[in-house]
Amino acid sequence: MKGQKTKAFLRVLKYSNGGVLEPAKVYKIKHLHKVEVVANDPSGCTFLLGFHNLRSQSVSPPQWTMRNKDDRNRLLMCILNMCKEILGGIPKVAGMDIVEMAIWAKENTTTKVTQVGTKDGPIESVVLEADSQVAVEKDLVSQAEEEDIEALLGTYVMAIGEAEAFSERMKRELVGLESANVYALMETESVVEEVLQGLEIASICVEDMDEWLGIFNIKLRHMREDIQSIEWRNNRLELQSESNVALIDELDKLLVLLQIPPEYEESLTGGSFDEGNMVKNIEACEWLTSAIKNLEASNMDPCYVKLRAVREKRAEFVLLKCTFVRRASEFLRNYFPGLIDFMLNDKGNFSQKGQLQRPDHADMRFKCRTYARLLQFIKSLDKSCLTPLRKAYCHSLNLLIRREAREFSNELRNSSKASKSSTPSFEGPAGANQPAGVTDSPGDAYSKMITNFIPLLVDECLFLAHFMCFEVGALDTSDSSNALTESNSTSQSTSEASGISVKPSSSSADLGVLNDCLKELLDGIQEDFYGLVDWAFKLDPLSCISMHGITERYLSGQKAEVAGYVQVLLDDLETRITILFSRFVDDACYQIEKYERNVRQVGVVPYIPRFSQLAARMEQYINGTRDLVDQAYTKIVSIMFVTLEKIAQVEPKYVDIVLLENYAAFQHSLYDLANVVPTLAKYYHQASEAYEQACSRHINLVIYIHFEKLFQFARKIEELMYNMSPEEIPFQVGMSKVDFRKMLKSSLTGLDKTINAMYRKLQKNITAEELLPSLWEKCKKEFLDKYATFLKLISKIYPNETVTSVNEMREILSSL
C-alpha cells in the first residue's frame, strides 16, 4: 500500500501450471460492506464477503471455505483489522460474535506485514501467524485511552490491600455523596415547584386534549358510519339502476319475440298465394318458423318458459301456424290439378297424326319451383300435411304422363313403315322365306319410346323427390352419362334449378314413402310400353334383340336411388322382351324337331341354310350385349344337331352320307359368321369334327367294299401276330404263300376298274356334287395309307414276294 492515500486490496492467488503463485482476482477493501458466515455449513468454515461494486452485477458474492475455524478466524480478523485501521470502521458482521472473535484474537493471533514475491515484484501483504500475543483491548480501546486510564488510576491510593479500611472509606464517601445530593435538592426546591406546576398544567392540557380527541373520535366514527351507509345505499341504487336497464333490454328482446309484424300477420292469415306474393309469404314463413323455434323451452331462459305472456303467445303462434299450413295446403291441392288440367286441355302438348311430340315438362316444373320453398316450410311446420299434397301431385302428373305415353306410342305404331317381317322360318320347302335386309324395324319405334320417356320419367322421379321434400341421398349420375346423355343433362339442370338442399342420407321410412309416391306417379304407364313391345314382336320377332339391347343399356345407366321405380319398369320390359324372344326360339326349335323322321332324308336338311339366314338377320339387330342372341344360338344349334342325328338314323345305310353333307353345309353357310361370333365358332368346330368323322367312316366303308379280301387278309395277319412270330404265320392254314398270291391276284387284278367302281360308289350317294372332289381325295389318301400299312405287314411275313409298291399304286390312282 503506497501513495498519499492508503489503499487496501484483497488479492486472491492461485498456482500456475509451473507451480508459481499468480494473482487470480483483486478485491478492493473499501468496497467490503459485509462479512457473513454461512449458516448452512455446520462446520462454520464457509463465509461470504459482500462488496458494493458487485451489487449491480449478476455475480454471486465471493465465498470461501477454510480448513478449520482457526484459519477462518485468522483471515477474518486480519481483514477486520485492516478495515478499522485504514477505513476507520469495520463492515457488518453476520453469523458470528465479534466479542468471541476478539477473545480468540487475544489468545491466538498476532499480525505482521510480510512481502510476497510475484511476477510484478514484492507486494506488502497482511499475513496471519499463530502463537502470538496481542491485547484484546486493541480492538476495544485505543493506546492513548489505555494510557489515560492508567494515569488516572495512579493518582488514587486504593488501599485495596486493607479490606476493612477500604470498606470504611467507601461508606464515608457514599454518605458524603448522599448528603451532597440532598443539599442540592433542597437548593433547587423552587425550581422543582415550578417544574411541578408546569407538569400539572401540562397534565390538565393533556387531559383536555384527550377529551377533545375522544369527542373528535366519536364524531369521526359517526361520520364513517354515515359514509358507509351512504355508500351502501348508493351501491344499491347503482345495482338497481343496472338491473332495471338490463331488465328493460331483456323485456325489449322478449317483446320482439312476442310481437307479430303487421305485414307478416297479413300474409299468414289472409294473404294470396299468387306467384307475385310468394316472396312475402316466404318471408312470413321464415319469421313464423323462427318465432316458434325461439319460444321453445330448449331455446329460452327457464325463467321465461312459464310466463303467461310467453305461453299465450306460443299458443297464438301455433294457431297461426295451423291456419297458414291449412290455407297453403288447400291452395296447393287445388293448384296441382289445375296446372295439369291446363296442360291436358292443350292438344299441342301431345303427339298427333303425322307429328310426334316429345314430352316437355320444363314450364310445369318452372311453375312448381315457385312453391318449392313453401313446401319446405310446410314440412317444417307440419310434416303430416305433405301426404295429401304428394298424392294430389302424383295423381295429377300420372294422368298427364299416361296421356303423353299413350298418344306417343299410338303415333309411333301408326307412323311406322315397318311391316310384318319375313323372318326366316324353319318350316316349308327349302329355298322359301328368303329374308330381306333390315330396312325399318319396329324396334326403332320402341327405341324412340324409350329414348324419349325413360329420361323424362327419371327426371320426374328426381324432381318429385326434391320438390316434395324427401330426404333422399345425394345422386351420382356420372356412371350413366354415356347411356343417358340427354337424361343426365336434363336431370342435372333439374337438381341445380330446384334450389332444394339434399341431405346426405335417407331414412328407410322416408324412402318407403317415396317409393309409394313413385309407384302412384308412374302406375299404368307400363301398359303402353308393353303394348309397343307386343306390337313390335308380332311384326318382327327379331326386333326383340334390339329392344333388349337398348333396354339393357338404359337399365345399366340407372344409378339414382330415387329412380328405383323406373328401374323396375325397365326390368319388367327386359323380362317381357326376353320371354317373347324365348317363345320365338322355342317355336324355331319346335319347327326343327317336326321334320319327318320316318322318310329318308336326301341332301341337306332345309333348316341348316335357313338358320344361317336367321343368324345373319339376328346379327344385324344386335346393339348391345350378345347374351340373348348367344343363348338363342346355343339352344337352336343344339336342337339342330340332335335332330340331324335322329334324321340320319332313319336309314342306317346312308347315316354317314346324310351327316357329312349336312355338317358340310352348316360349315359352308356359317363360315363368315363363325369368324366373328365366338358362339357360332364353337359349333362350327363341332360340325367340322363331326364332318371329318362321318367322312372317315363313309370312306372306310367304300374302301372295304372294294378291297375286302385284301384288308381282311391283313387283319388276319395282325391277329396272328399277337400269338406267334412272323416266320410261323406262312405255315398256318390259309396263310401260305400260295394263298397270299391267290388273294393278291384276285384283289389287284383289274385295279383300274376297281378304283373306278370306288369313285362311282362315292358319286352315286352324294347329292352335293361340290363335296365329291374333296371326298375323293380323302378316299385316295386313306386307301394309300391303308395300303402302305398292308405292305409293311407283308414285308415281314412274305419278304420275297413281289407286290405293287405304294408309289406305283399312287401313280395308278393319279392316272385314273
C-alpha positions in Angstrom: 0.0 0.0 0.0 1.7 3.1 -1.2 0.9 6.7 -2.1 -0.6 9.6 -0.2 -4.0 7.8 0.1 -3.8 4.5 1.7 -5.5 1.8 -0.3 -6.1 -1.8 0.8 -6.6 -4.8 -1.5 -7.6 -8.4 -1.0 -5.6 -10.4 -3.6 -6.6 -13.9 -4.4 -3.6 -16.0 -5.6 -3.6 -19.3 -7.4 -0.9 -21.7 -8.5 0.0 -21.6 -12.2 1.0 -24.7 -14.3 4.6 -24.1 -13.3 3.9 -24.1 -9.5 4.3 -20.3 -9.2 1.7 -18.3 -7.4 -0.1 -15.8 -9.7 -2.8 -13.2 -8.8 -6.2 -14.5 -9.9 -8.6 -11.9 -8.5 -8.2 -8.5 -6.7 -10.9 -7.0 -4.5 -10.8 -3.5 -3.0 -11.3 -3.5 0.7 -13.1 -0.1 0.6 -16.0 -1.8 -1.2 -16.3 -4.5 1.5 -19.6 -3.9 3.4 -20.5 -7.3 4.9 -18.8 -10.4 6.3 -21.2 -13.4 6.7 -20.6 -16.9 8.0 -22.8 -19.3 6.0 -25.3 -20.9 8.4 -25.9 -23.9 6.1 -22.3 -25.2 6.8 -22.4 -26.9 10.3 -18.6 -26.6 10.5 -18.7 -22.8 10.3 -15.7 -22.8 7.9 -17.6 -21.2 5.0 -18.1 -17.5 4.8 -19.1 -14.8 2.3 -17.6 -11.4 1.6 -20.0 -8.8 0.2 -18.7 -5.9 -1.9 -20.6 -2.8 -3.0 -19.4 -2.9 -6.6 -20.8 -6.4 -7.1 -24.4 -5.5 -6.2 -25.3 -4.2 -9.7 -23.8 -7.2 -11.4 -25.3 -10.7 -11.7 -22.4 -12.1 -9.8 -22.7 -14.1 -6.6 -20.7 -12.8 -3.6 -17.2 -14.4 -3.2 -17.4 -17.5 -1.0 -14.6 -19.3 0.6 -14.3 -22.4 2.7 -11.3 -22.8 5.2 -9.9 -25.9 6.6 -10.9 -25.1 10.2 -12.3 -22.3 12.3 -8.8 -21.1 13.3 -7.8 -20.5 9.8 -11.2 -18.7 9.2 -10.7 -16.5 12.3 -7.2 -15.6 11.3 -8.2 -14.4 7.9 -11.3 -12.6 9.0 -9.5 -10.8 11.9 -6.8 -9.7 9.5 -9.5 -8.2 7.2 -11.4 -6.5 10.1 -8.2 -5.0 11.5 -7.3 -3.6 8.1 -10.7 -2.1 7.7 -10.5 -0.5 11.1 -7.0 0.9 10.7 -7.4 2.1 7.1 -11.1 2.8 6.7 -11.9 3.8 10.4 -14.6 1.2 10.8 -15.4 -2.4 10.3 -18.0 -3.9 7.9 -21.2 -5.6 9.0 -20.6 -8.9 10.6 -23.2 -11.7 10.5 -23.3 -15.3 11.6 -20.6 -14.9 14.3 -20.0 -13.0 17.6 -17.4 -10.1 17.3 -16.6 -10.4 21.1 -15.8 -14.0 20.7 -13.6 -13.1 17.8 -11.8 -10.5 19.8 -11.2 -13.0 22.7 -10.0 -15.6 20.2 -7.7 -13.0 18.6 -6.2 -12.2 22.0 -5.4 -15.8 22.7 -4.2 -17.0 19.3 -3.4 -14.3 16.8 -0.9 -11.6 16.0 -0.4 -9.6 12.9 2.7 -8.7 10.9 3.5 -7.4 7.5 5.3 -9.7 5.1 6.3 -9.5 1.4 5.1 -11.9 -1.2 7.2 -12.3 -4.3 5.2 -12.3 -7.6 6.0 -11.7 -11.3 5.2 -8.0 -10.8 7.7 -7.7 -7.8 7.4 -7.7 -4.0 3.9 -6.8 -2.6 3.3 -6.0 1.1 0.5 -8.2 2.4 -1.1 -8.7 5.8 -0.3 -12.3 6.9 -1.8 -14.0 10.0 0.6 -16.0 12.3 -0.4 -18.3 15.2 1.1 -18.5 18.7 1.4 -14.6 19.1 0.0 -12.5 21.9 -1.8 -9.2 21.5 -4.0 -7.2 23.9 -7.8 -7.6 23.2 -8.2 -4.0 24.2 -6.7 -3.1 20.9 -10.0 -4.0 19.4 -11.9 -2.3 22.3 -9.9 0.9 23.3 -7.0 2.7 21.7 -3.5 3.0 23.0 -4.0 6.7 24.2 -7.1 5.8 26.0 -5.3 3.0 27.7 -2.5 5.3 28.9 -5.0 7.9 30.3 -6.8 5.2 32.3 -3.5 4.0 33.8 -2.5 7.6 34.8 -5.9 8.2 36.4 -5.7 5.0 38.3 -2.3 6.0 39.5 -3.4 9.2 41.2 -5.6 7.2 43.6 -4.4 5.2 46.5 -7.0 2.4 46.6 -5.6 0.7 49.6 -7.2 -2.4 48.3 -4.8 -4.5 50.4 -6.7 -3.4 53.6 -10.2 -4.6 53.1 -11.8 -3.1 56.3 -10.2 0.3 55.8 -11.2 0.3 52.2 -14.8 -0.6 53.2 -14.9 2.2 55.8 -13.6 4.6 53.2 -16.2 3.6 50.7 -19.0 4.0 53.3 -17.8 7.5 54.2 -17.6 8.6 50.6 -21.1 7.2 50.0 -22.6 9.1 52.9 -20.9 12.2 51.7 -22.3 11.8 48.2 -25.9 11.3 49.6 -25.7 14.4 51.8 -24.4 16.4 48.8 -27.3 15.2 46.8 -29.9 16.1 49.4 -28.5 19.5 49.8 -28.5 20.1 46.1 -32.2 19.0 46.0 -33.1 21.5 48.8 -31.4 24.3 47.0 -33.4 23.6 43.8 -36.9 23.4 45.6 -38.4 26.4 43.9 -37.2 25.1 40.6 -38.8 21.8 41.4 -42.1 23.5 42.3 -42.1 25.4 39.1 -41.5 22.3 37.3 -44.3 20.5 39.1 -46.7 23.4 38.3 -45.7 23.2 34.7 -46.2 19.5 34.8 -49.7 19.9 36.3 -50.7 22.5 33.7 -49.4 20.2 31.1 -51.3 17.3 32.6 -54.5 19.4 32.5 -53.9 20.4 28.9 -53.2 16.7 28.1 -56.5 15.7 29.8 -58.4 18.4 27.9 -56.8 17.4 24.7 -57.6 13.7 25.4 -61.3 14.7 26.0 -61.3 16.7 22.8 -59.7 13.8 20.9 -62.4 11.4 22.3 -65.1 13.8 21.1 -63.5 14.1 17.7 -63.1 10.3 17.6 -66.8 9.8 18.3 -67.7 12.4 15.6 -65.4 10.7 13.1 -66.8 7.3 13.9 -70.3 8.6 13.3 -69.2 10.2 10.1 -67.6 6.9 9.0 -70.8 5.1 9.7 -72.8 7.8 7.8 -70.4 7.5 4.9 -70.7 3.7 4.9 -74.4 3.9 5.0 -74.4 6.4 2.1 -72.0 4.2 0.1 -74.2 1.1 0.7 -77.4 3.0 -0.4 -75.5 4.3 -3.4 -74.3 0.8 -4.3 -77.8 -0.5 -4.0 -79.1 2.3 -6.2 -76.5 1.7 -8.8 -77.2 -2.1 -8.8 -80.9 -1.4 -9.0 -80.3 1.0 -11.9 -78.2 -1.5 -13.8 -80.7 -4.2 -13.1 -83.5 -2.0 -14.4 -81.6 -1.3 -17.6 -80.8 -5.0 -18.1 -84.5 -5.9 -17.4 -85.7 -3.3 -19.9 -83.3 -4.8 -22.5 -84.5 -8.3 -21.8 -88.1 -7.2 -22.0 -87.4 -5.4 -25.2 -85.9 -8.6 -26.6 -88.8 -10.7 -25.3 -91.3 -8.2 -26.8 -89.5 -8.6 -30.2 -90.1 -12.3 -29.9 -93.7 -11.9 -28.9 -94.8 -9.3 -31.3 -96.1 -10.2 -34.8 -95.1 -7.8 -37.5 -98.3 -6.5 -39.2 -97.1 -7.3 -42.8 -96.3 -10.9 -41.7 -99.6 -11.3 -39.9 -101.5 -10.3 -43.0 -99.6 -12.8 -45.2 -100.1 -15.6 -42.7 -103.8 -15.1 -42.1 -105.3 -14.0 -45.3 -102.6 -13.3 -48.0 -102.8 -14.5 -51.5 -100.6 -17.4 -52.8 -100.1 -16.0 -56.3 -96.6 -16.0 -57.7 -96.2 -12.3 -57.1 -96.9 -12.6 -53.4 -94.7 -15.7 -52.8 -91.7 -13.6 -51.7 -93.8 -12.0 -48.9 -95.2 -15.4 -48.0 -91.8 -17.0 -47.8 -90.5 -14.1 -45.6 -93.6 -14.6 -43.3 -92.9 -18.4 -43.1 -89.3 -17.7 -42.2 -90.4 -15.4 -39.4 -93.0 -17.7 -38.1 -90.6 -20.7 -38.1 -88.0 -18.7 -36.3 -90.6 -17.3 -33.8 -91.9 -20.7 -32.9 -88.4 -22.1 -32.5 -87.3 -19.2 -30.3 -90.3 -19.8 -28.0 -89.4 -23.4 -27.5 -88.4 -24.3 -23.9 -84.9 -25.5 -25.1 -84.2 -22.2 -26.7 -85.4 -19.8 -23.9 -84.3 -19.0 -20.5 -86.1 -21.2 -18.0 -87.4 -18.2 -16.1 -89.4 -17.1 -19.2 -90.9 -20.5 -20.1 -93.7 -20.3 -17.5 -94.6 -16.7 -18.1 -98.2 -16.3 -19.1 -97.4 -13.9 -21.9 -95.0 -16.4 -23.4 -97.4 -19.3 -23.1 -100.2 -17.3 -24.6 -98.0 -16.1 -27.5 -96.8 -19.7 -28.1 -100.4 -20.9 -28.4 -101.1 -17.9 -30.7 -98.2 -18.8 -32.9 -99.2 -22.4 -33.1 -102.7 -21.4 -34.1 -101.3 -19.1 -36.7 -99.1 -21.9 -38.0 -102.1 -24.3 -38.3 -104.1 -21.6 -40.1 -101.3 -20.8 -42.6 -100.5 -24.5 -43.2 -104.2 -25.3 -43.8 -104.5 -22.4 -46.3 -101.3 -23.2 -48.1 -102.1 -27.0 -48.3 -105.6 -26.3 -49.7 -104.2 -23.9 -52.3 -101.6 -26.4 -53.5 -104.0 -29.3 -53.6 -106.1 -27.2 -56.0 -103.1 -25.7 -57.8 -101.5 -29.0 -59.0 -104.7 -30.5 -60.6 -105.4 -27.1 -62.2 -102.0 -26.9 -63.7 -102.2 -30.4 -65.1 -105.7 -29.9 -66.5 -104.4 -26.8 -68.3 -101.7 -29.0 -70.0 -104.2 -31.8 -70.7 -106.5 -29.4 -72.5 -103.7 -28.1 -74.8 -103.5 -30.6 -77.7 -100.2 -29.2 -78.7 -98.6 -31.0 -75.8 -99.4 -34.4 -77.3 -98.5 -36.3 -80.3 -100.9 -36.0 -83.2 -101.3 -37.7 -86.5 -98.2 -37.3 -88.6 -96.4 -35.5 -85.8 -94.5 -37.0 -82.9 -94.5 -34.6 -79.9 -91.7 -35.1 -77.4 -93.0 -34.6 -73.9 -91.7 -31.4 -72.3 -92.4 -30.5 -68.7 -90.0 -27.6 -68.3 -92.7 -25.0 -68.0 -94.6 -27.1 -65.5 -91.6 -27.6 -63.3 -90.7 -23.9 -63.5 -94.1 -23.0 -62.2 -93.9 -25.7 -59.5 -90.5 -24.5 -58.3 -92.2 -21.2 -57.3 -93.7 -23.1 -54.4 -90.7 -25.3 -53.6 -89.7 -23.1 -50.6 -93.3 -23.0 -49.5 -93.4 -26.8 -49.4 -90.2 -26.8 -47.3 -91.8 -24.6 -44.7 -95.0 -26.7 -44.7 -92.8 -29.7 -44.0 -91.0 -27.9 -41.1 -94.3 -26.5 -39.7 -96.5 -29.6 -40.1 -95.0 -32.6 -41.9 -98.3 -34.5 -41.9 -99.8 -32.0 -44.4 -97.3 -33.2 -47.1 -99.0 -36.6 -47.6 -102.2 -35.3 -49.3 -100.1 -32.8 -51.3 -97.9 -35.6 -52.5 -100.8 -37.7 -53.5 -102.5 -34.8 -55.3 -99.3 -34.0 -57.3 -98.6 -37.7 -58.2 -102.2 -38.4 -59.2 -102.4 -35.3 -61.4 -99.0 -35.8 -63.0 -99.8 -39.5 -63.6 -102.7 -38.6 -65.8 -100.5 -36.3 -67.9 -97.7 -38.8 -68.3 -100.0 -41.7 -69.2 -101.8 -39.5 -71.8 -98.5 -38.5 -73.3 -97.2 -42.1 -73.4 -100.5 -43.3 -74.9 -100.6 -40.7 -77.6 -96.8 -41.1 -78.3 -97.0 -44.9 -78.6 -100.1 -44.8 -80.8 -98.5 -42.3 -83.2 -95.3 -44.5 -83.3 -97.3 -47.5 -84.4 -99.4 -45.5 -86.9 -96.5 -43.7 -88.5 -94.1 -46.7 -88.5 -93.3 -48.0 -92.0 -92.4 -51.4 -90.6 -94.5 -54.3 -92.0 -94.7 -57.9 -90.9 -91.2 -59.1 -91.4 -90.4 -62.3 -93.4 -88.4 -63.8 -90.5 -86.7 -67.0 -91.7 -89.0 -69.9 -90.9 -87.8 -73.5 -90.4 -91.0 -74.8 -92.0 -91.9 -75.2 -95.6 -89.8 -76.2 -98.6 -86.2 -75.3 -99.0 -85.5 -72.0 -100.7 -88.6 -70.3 -99.3 -88.7 -67.5 -96.8 -85.6 -65.7 -98.2 -85.3 -62.7 -95.9 -84.6 -59.2 -97.0 -82.3 -56.8 -95.2 -83.4 -54.8 -92.2 -84.9 -51.6 -93.5 -87.4 -50.3 -90.9 -87.6 -52.4 -87.8 -90.4 -52.0 -85.3 -87.7 -52.0 -82.7 -86.9 -48.4 -83.9 -90.3 -47.3 -82.6 -89.5 -48.9 -79.2 -86.2 -47.2 -79.2 -87.8 -43.8 -79.7 -90.3 -44.6 -77.0 -87.5 -45.5 -74.5 -85.3 -42.6 -75.6 -88.0 -40.0 -75.0 -89.8 -41.3 -72.0 -87.2 -43.0 -69.7 -85.2 -39.8 -69.2 -88.5 -38.0 -68.7 -89.5 -40.5 -66.0 -86.1 -40.3 -64.3 -86.3 -36.5 -64.3 -89.9 -36.6 -62.9 -88.7 -39.0 -60.1 -85.8 -36.8 -59.2 -88.0 -33.7 -59.3 -90.6 -35.4 -57.1 -88.0 -36.4 -54.6 -86.6 -32.9 -54.3 -89.8 -30.9 -54.8 -91.8 -32.8 -52.3 -89.0 -32.6 -49.7 -88.0 -36.2 -49.4 -84.7 -36.7 -47.5 -83.0 -38.6 -50.2 -79.3 -39.3 -50.7 -77.0 -37.3 -53.0 -77.3 -38.5 -56.5 -74.4 -39.8 -58.6 -75.3 -39.9 -62.3 -71.7 -40.0 -63.6 -71.9 -43.7 -64.5 -75.0 -43.2 -66.6 -73.7 -40.3 -68.7 -72.7 -42.5 -71.6 -76.0 -44.2 -71.9 -78.3 -41.3 -70.9 -76.7 -38.2 -72.2 -80.0 -36.3 -72.6 -81.4 -37.7 -69.4 -78.4 -36.6 -67.4 -78.2 -33.1 -68.8 -81.9 -32.6 -68.0 -81.8 -34.1 -64.5 -78.7 -32.0 -63.8 -80.5 -28.9 -64.7 -83.4 -30.0 -62.6 -81.4 -30.6 -59.5 -79.5 -27.4 -59.9 -82.5 -25.2 -60.6 -84.7 -26.7 -57.9 -82.9 -24.8 -55.2 -83.6 -27.6 -52.7 -80.9 -28.8 -50.4 -80.5 -32.6 -50.2 -79.4 -34.4 -47.1 -76.5 -36.9 -47.5 -78.5 -39.9 -46.3 -82.1 -41.0 -46.2 -84.1 -43.0 -43.7 -85.7 -46.2 -44.7 -89.1 -45.0 -43.7 -88.8 -41.9 -45.9 -87.6 -44.0 -48.8 -90.6 -46.3 -48.4 -92.9 -43.3 -48.6 -91.0 -42.1 -51.7 -91.4 -45.5 -53.4 -95.1 -45.4 -52.8 -95.3 -41.9 -54.3 -93.2 -43.0 -57.3 -95.5 -46.0 -57.8 -98.5 -43.8 -57.8 -96.8 -41.3 -60.1 -95.9 -43.9 -62.8 -98.5 -46.6 -62.3 -100.2 -47.6 -65.5 -97.6 -46.2 -67.9 -96.1 -49.7 -68.3 -99.1 -50.8 -70.3 -98.2 -48.5 -73.2 -94.6 -49.9 -73.2 -96.0 -53.5 -73.0 -98.3 -52.8 -75.9 -95.5 -51.4 -78.0 -93.3 -54.4 -77.3 -96.1 -56.8 -78.2 -96.7 -54.9 -81.4 -93.1 -55.0 -82.4 -92.8 -58.7 -81.6 -95.8 -59.5 -83.8 -94.3 -57.6 -86.8 -90.7 -58.8 -86.3 -89.8 -61.3 -83.6 -86.1 -60.5 -84.2 -86.7 -56.9 -83.1 -86.7 -58.3 -79.5 -82.9 -58.3 -79.9 -82.6 -54.6 -80.5 -85.3 -53.8 -77.9 -83.5 -56.0 -75.3 -80.2 -54.2 -76.1 -81.5 -50.7 -75.6 -83.4 -51.7 -72.5 -80.3 -53.3 -71.0 -78.3 -50.2 -71.8 -80.8 -47.8 -70.1 -81.1 -50.3 -67.2 -77.4 -50.3 -66.6 -77.4 -46.5 -66.6 -79.9 -46.2 -63.8 -77.9 -45.5 -60.6 -80.2 -43.0 -58.9 -81.8 -44.3 -55.7 -84.9 -42.3 -56.2 -85.4 -43.6 -59.7 -85.9 -47.1 -58.5 -89.4 -47.5 -59.9 -88.1 -46.6 -63.4 -85.6 -49.4 -62.9 -88.5 -51.8 -62.0 -90.2 -50.7 -65.2 -87.1 -51.4 -67.3 -86.7 -54.8 -65.5 -90.2 -55.7 -66.4 -89.7 -54.7 -70.0 -86.5 -56.7 -70.2 -88.2 -59.7 -68.8 -91.1 -59.4 -71.2 -88.8 -59.0 -74.2 -86.8 -62.0 -73.1 -89.9 -64.1 -72.7 -91.2 -63.1 -76.1 -87.9 -63.9 -77.8 -87.6 -67.2 -75.9 -91.1 -68.0 -77.3 -89.8 -67.3 -80.8 -86.7 -69.5 -80.1 -88.9 -72.3 -78.7 -91.1 -72.1 -81.9 -88.0 -72.4 -84.1 -86.8 -75.4 -82.1 -90.2 -77.0 -82.4 -90.2 -76.5 -86.2 -86.8 -78.1 -86.4 -87.9 -81.1 -84.3 -91.0 -81.5 -86.5 -89.1 -82.8 -89.6 -90.2 -86.3 -90.7 -88.1 -89.0 -89.2 -89.6 -92.0 -91.0 -88.8 -90.8 -94.5 -85.3 -91.0 -95.9 -83.8 -87.6 -96.0 -81.9 -86.8 -99.2 -79.3 -84.0 -99.3 -79.1 -81.0 -96.9 -82.0 -80.5 -94.5 -83.7 -77.2 -95.1 -83.3 -75.8 -91.6 -79.5 -75.5 -92.0 -79.4 -72.8 -94.7 -82.4 -71.2 -93.0 -80.5 -71.0 -89.8 -77.6 -69.2 -91.5 -80.1 -66.7 -92.8 -81.7 -66.3 -89.4 -78.3 -65.8 -87.8 -77.3 -63.2 -90.3 -80.5 -61.3 -89.5 -80.0 -61.6 -85.8 -76.5 -60.2 -86.0 -78.0 -57.1 -87.7 -80.2 -56.4 -84.7 -77.6 -56.5 -82.0 -76.9 -53.1 -80.5 -75.8 -54.1 -77.0 -74.6 -57.3 -75.3 -74.8 -60.6 -77.1 -76.1 -62.7 -74.3 -79.7 -63.0 -75.6 -78.5 -63.9 -79.1 -75.8 -66.3 -77.9 -78.4 -68.2 -75.8 -80.6 -68.5 -78.8 -77.7 -69.8 -80.9 -76.9 -72.3 -78.3 -80.4 -73.6 -78.0 -81.2 -73.7 -81.7 -77.9 -75.2 -82.9 -78.0 -77.9 -80.2 -81.5 -78.9 -81.3 -80.3 -78.8 -85.0 -77.5 -81.2 -84.3 -79.6 -83.6 -82.2 -82.4 -83.6 -84.9 -79.8 -84.2 -87.6 -78.5 -87.2 -85.8 -82.1 -88.6 -85.5 -82.8 -87.9 -89.2 -79.6 -89.7 -90.2 -80.6 -92.8 -88.2 -83.8 -93.3 -90.3 -81.9 -95.3 -92.8 -78.6 -96.7 -91.3 -77.2 -97.4 -94.8 -76.9 -93.7 -95.5 -76.1 -92.3 -92.0 -72.7 -91.0 -92.8 -73.7 -89.5 -96.1 -76.5 -87.5 -94.5 -74.2 -86.3 -91.7 -71.3 -85.3 -93.8 -73.4 -83.4 -96.3 -75.3 -81.5 -93.7 -72.3 -80.8 -91.5 -70.5 -79.6 -94.6 -73.5 -77.4 -95.5 -73.5 -76.0 -91.9 -69.8 -75.1 -92.1 -70.2 -73.6 -95.6 -73.2 -71.4 -94.6 -71.8 -70.1 -91.3 -68.1 -69.7 -92.3 -68.2 -65.9 -92.4 -70.3 -65.6 -89.2 -68.1 -68.1 -87.3 -65.1 -65.9 -87.8 -66.7 -63.0 -85.8 -69.1 -64.8 -83.5 -67.4 -66.9 -80.8 -70.5 -68.9 -80.0 -71.0 -69.9 -83.7 -67.3 -70.6 -83.9 -67.6 -73.2 -81.2 -70.4 -75.0 -83.1 -68.5 -74.6 -86.4 -65.6 -76.5 -85.0 -68.0 -79.1 -83.6 -69.6 -79.5 -87.0 -66.1 -79.8 -88.6 -65.2 -82.6 -86.3 -68.4 -84.4 -86.9 -67.9 -83.9 -90.7 -64.4 -85.4 -90.5 -65.7 -88.4 -88.6 -68.6 -89.1 -91.0 -66.2 -88.8 -94.0 -63.8 -91.2 -92.4 -66.5 -93.8 -91.7 -68.0 -93.5 -95.2 -64.6 -93.7 -97.0 -63.6 -96.7 -95.0 -66.8 -98.4 -95.9 -66.3 -97.8 -99.6 -62.7 -99.0 -99.4 -63.6 -102.2 -97.5 -66.4 -102.9 -100.0 -64.0 -103.0 -103.0 -60.8 -104.3 -101.3 -62.4 -106.6 -98.8 -60.2 -109.6 -99.3 -57.0 -107.6 -99.3 -57.7 -105.9 -95.9 -59.3 -109.0 -94.3 -56.1 -110.8 -95.1 -54.1 -108.0 -93.5 -56.4 -108.0 -90.4 -55.9 -111.8 -90.1 -52.1 -111.3 -90.1 -52.4 -108.7 -87.4 -54.5 -111.1 -85.2 -52.0 -113.9 -85.7 -49.0 -111.7 -84.8 -50.3 -111.4 -81.3 -49.7 -115.1 -80.7 -46.8 -116.1 -82.9 -43.7 -114.8 -84.7 -43.9 -113.6 -88.4 -41.9 -116.7 -89.6 -44.6 -119.0 -88.3 -47.6 -117.3 -90.0 -47.0 -118.7 -93.6 -47.4 -122.2 -92.2 -50.9 -121.5 -90.9 -54.0 -122.7 -92.7 -55.0 -120.2 -95.4 -51.9 -118.1 -94.8 -49.4 -119.8 -97.1 -47.6 -118.1 -99.9 -49.9 -119.7 -102.4 -53.0 -118.4 -100.5 -51.3 -115.0 -100.4 -50.7 -115.0 -104.1 -54.3 -116.0 -104.9 -55.6 -113.3 -102.6 -53.3 -110.7 -104.2 -54.2 -111.7 -107.7 -57.9 -111.6 -107.1 -57.7 -108.2 -105.3 -55.3 -106.3 -107.6 -56.4 -107.8 -111.0 -58.3 -105.1 -112.8 -57.2 -102.4 -110.4 -58.4 -99.6 -112.6 -61.9 -101.0 -112.8 -62.0 -101.4 -109.0 -60.9 -97.9 -108.4 -63.4 -96.5 -110.9 -66.0 -98.5 -109.1 -65.0 -96.8 -105.8 -65.4 -93.4 -107.4 -68.8 -94.3 -108.8 -69.8 -95.5 -105.4 -68.9 -92.2 -103.9 -70.6 -90.3 -106.7 -73.8 -92.3 -106.6 -74.8 -91.4 -103.0 -73.5 -87.9 -102.7 -76.1 -85.2 -103.7 -73.8 -82.3 -103.1 -71.5 -82.5 -106.1 -69.2 -79.9 -104.7 -68.2 -82.3 -102.0 -67.1 -85.1 -104.4 -63.6 -83.8 -105.3 -62.5 -83.3 -101.7 -64.2 -86.6 -100.7 -62.4 -88.5 -103.5 -59.0 -87.0 -102.4 -59.7 -88.1 -98.9 -60.6 -91.6 -100.2 -57.4 -91.9 -102.2 -55.3 -90.7 -99.3 -57.0 -93.1 -96.9 -56.6 -96.0 -99.3 -52.8 -95.3 -99.8 -52.3 -95.1 -96.0 -54.0 -98.5 -95.6 -52.1 -100.0 -98.5 -48.8 -98.8 -97.1 -49.7 -100.4 -93.8 -50.6 -103.6 -95.6 -47.2 -103.6 -97.4 -45.3 -103.3 -94.1 -47.1 -106.3 -92.8 -46.4 -108.4 -96.0 -42.7 -107.5 -95.9 -42.4 -109.1 -92.5 -44.4 -112.3 -93.4 -43.6 -112.7 -97.1 -40.3 -110.8 -97.7 -39.5 -112.4 -101.0 -42.9 -111.9 -102.7 -43.3 -109.3 -105.4 -46.1 -106.7 -104.7 -47.1 -103.5 -106.3 -45.4 -100.7 -104.3 -47.0 -97.6 -102.8 -45.6 -95.3 -105.5 -46.9 -97.5 -108.2 -50.3 -97.5 -106.6 -50.2 -93.7 -106.3 -49.4 -93.3 -110.0 -52.2 -95.7 -110.9 -54.6 -93.6 -108.7 -53.5 -90.3 -110.2 -53.8 -91.6 -113.7 -57.4 -92.5 -113.3 
